[in-house]
Amino acid sequence: MSDSSGATGTNNIDIRQLPIVPGPDDGRASFTERPQQLDRRSATESMAEAAARPLDFDPASRAQFIRRSVQSIQNMIEMDAMQPEIFAAHETFANQYPELFKKLLAGEDITQLNSMLHMLDQMASGSLSQHQASMIIGTRLAERYLPHQFRPSQQGGRGHR
């Protein structure tokens, strides 16, 4: 039985107001009577926190490691080295960057990598924070892969034209 507010049963709980949470064991959604607390920080506060977060890696050494590994892998491919030999010589790189390693072995285009390495260089010099570099790369990827109506606008919101 339901009244005009959508309440059901005798305890007058409107199930439309209850959050959906995963069920106990089966992963299905279920309802709970107790809404979860949400962190209501603003986007500006979250962005400021991300921008101030210290790096947990050295961008200069990471960029150098990637450049040297890519060049060495490309040289080995040109010398007709077999994949197991390339993997053995670059196991750390292959494990840390498996998709990039696969792209190199397949001879796929890696031009976007240069842009990302440039961002690491700018982070190392202090001219960009990790957050700023992430925003730039994210914007470029959105411009390349998202349909026009879903791309961020110049003002920082969604682009609706």
C-alpha positions as CSV (number, residue, x, y, z in Angstrom):
1,M,0.0,0.0,0.0
2,S,1.3,3.4,-1.0
3,D,0.2,7.0,-0.3
4,S,0.8,10.0,-2.6
5,S,4.3,10.6,-1.1
6,G,5.5,7.2,-2.1
7,A,5.6,5.8,1.4
8,T,4.9,2.1,1.7
9,G,4.0,-0.3,4.5
10,T,3.2,0.8,8.0
11,N,6.4,2.6,9.0
12,N,5.9,5.4,6.5
13,I,9.5,5.2,5.0
14,D,9.7,6.7,1.5
15,I,12.1,4.3,-0.3
16,R,12.8,7.0,-2.9
17,Q,14.8,8.9,-0.1
18,L,16.9,5.9,0.8
19,P,20.4,5.5,-0.7
20,I,21.2,2.4,-2.7
21,V,24.1,0.4,-1.2
22,P,25.5,-3.0,-2.2
23,G,23.8,-6.0,-0.8
24,P,25.6,-8.1,1.9
25,D,27.2,-10.9,-0.2
26,D,25.8,-10.9,-3.7
27,G,26.7,-7.4,-4.9
28,R,23.1,-6.6,-5.7
29,A,21.7,-3.2,-4.5
30,S,19.6,-3.0,-1.4
31,F,18.1,-0.1,0.6
32,T,19.2,1.1,4.0
33,E,17.3,3.4,6.3
34,R,20.4,5.3,7.4
35,P,21.8,7.6,4.8
36,Q,25.6,7.7,4.6
37,Q,27.4,10.9,5.5
38,L,28.8,12.8,2.5
39,D,31.9,15.0,2.5
40,R,30.4,18.3,1.4
41,R,33.7,20.1,0.6
42,S,33.6,22.3,-2.4
43,A,35.3,21.5,-5.7
44,T,37.6,24.5,-5.0
45,E,38.7,23.1,-1.7
46,S,39.3,19.6,-3.2
47,M,41.3,21.1,-6.0
48,A,43.4,23.2,-3.6
49,E,44.1,20.1,-1.5
50,A,45.2,18.2,-4.6
51,A,47.4,21.0,-5.8
52,A,49.2,21.2,-2.4
53,R,49.7,17.4,-2.1
54,P,53.4,16.5,-2.2
55,L,54.7,14.1,-4.9
56,D,55.4,10.6,-3.9
57,F,57.9,10.2,-6.7
58,D,60.7,12.2,-8.4
59,P,59.4,13.4,-11.8
60,A,62.9,13.9,-13.3
61,S,64.1,10.4,-12.5
62,R,60.8,8.9,-13.7
63,A,60.9,10.8,-17.0
64,Q,64.5,9.7,-17.5
65,F,63.7,6.1,-16.7
66,I,60.9,6.0,-19.2
67,R,62.9,7.8,-21.9
68,R,65.8,5.4,-21.5
69,S,63.6,2.3,-21.4
70,V,61.6,3.4,-24.5
71,Q,64.7,4.1,-26.5
72,S,66.4,0.8,-25.5
73,I,63.2,-1.2,-26.3
74,Q,62.9,0.5,-29.7
75,N,66.6,-0.2,-30.4
76,M,66.1,-3.9,-29.4
77,I,63.1,-4.1,-31.7
78,E,65.1,-2.6,-34.6
79,M,67.8,-5.2,-34.0
80,D,65.1,-8.0,-34.2
81,A,65.3,-9.0,-30.6
82,M,62.6,-11.5,-29.5
83,Q,59.9,-10.4,-27.0
84,P,61.2,-12.7,-24.2
85,E,64.7,-11.1,-24.6
86,I,63.2,-7.6,-24.5
87,F,61.1,-8.4,-21.5
88,A,64.1,-9.9,-19.6
89,A,66.1,-6.7,-20.3
90,H,63.2,-4.4,-19.3
91,E,61.2,-6.4,-16.7
92,T,60.8,-3.5,-14.3
93,F,59.6,-1.2,-17.0
94,A,57.2,-3.9,-18.4
95,N,55.7,-4.5,-15.0
96,Q,55.4,-0.8,-14.1
97,Y,54.0,0.3,-17.5
98,P,52.5,-2.9,-19.1
99,E,50.3,-1.1,-21.6
100,L,53.1,1.1,-22.8
101,F,55.4,-1.9,-23.1
102,K,52.7,-3.7,-25.2
103,K,52.4,-0.6,-27.4
104,L,56.1,-0.5,-28.0
105,L,56.3,-4.2,-28.9
106,A,53.3,-3.8,-31.3
107,G,54.9,-0.7,-32.9
108,E,51.9,1.5,-32.0
109,D,51.9,5.3,-32.0
110,I,53.3,6.7,-28.7
111,T,53.4,10.4,-29.6
112,Q,51.2,11.2,-26.6
113,L,53.9,9.9,-24.4
114,N,56.1,12.8,-25.3
115,S,53.5,15.2,-24.1
116,M,53.3,13.4,-20.8
117,L,57.1,13.2,-20.4
118,H,57.2,17.0,-21.0
119,M,54.7,17.4,-18.2
120,L,57.0,15.4,-15.9
121,D,59.9,17.7,-17.0
122,Q,57.9,20.7,-16.0
123,M,56.9,19.1,-12.7
124,A,60.6,18.5,-12.0
125,S,61.5,22.1,-12.8
126,G,58.8,23.3,-10.5
127,S,56.9,25.1,-13.2
128,L,53.8,22.8,-12.8
129,S,52.3,20.9,-10.0
130,Q,51.2,17.3,-10.4
131,H,47.6,18.6,-10.2
132,Q,48.2,21.2,-12.9
133,A,49.8,18.6,-15.2
134,S,46.9,16.2,-14.6
135,M,44.4,18.9,-15.5
136,I,46.3,19.8,-18.7
137,I,46.5,16.1,-19.8
138,G,42.9,15.4,-18.8
139,T,41.7,18.4,-20.8
140,R,43.7,17.3,-23.9
141,L,42.3,13.8,-23.6
142,A,38.8,15.1,-23.2
143,E,39.2,17.3,-26.3
144,R,40.5,14.3,-28.3
145,Y,38.1,11.6,-27.2
146,L,34.9,13.1,-25.8
147,P,32.0,14.2,-28.0
148,H,31.9,18.0,-28.3
149,Q,28.8,18.5,-26.1
150,F,30.6,16.7,-23.2
151,R,33.9,18.6,-23.4
152,P,34.8,21.1,-20.6
153,S,34.2,24.7,-21.7
154,Q,36.8,27.4,-21.4
155,Q,35.1,28.6,-18.2
156,G,35.7,25.3,-16.5
157,G,32.1,24.0,-16.8
158,R,30.6,21.6,-19.3
159,G,30.5,22.8,-22.8
160,H,26.9,23.2,-23.9
161,R,26.5,25.1,-27.1
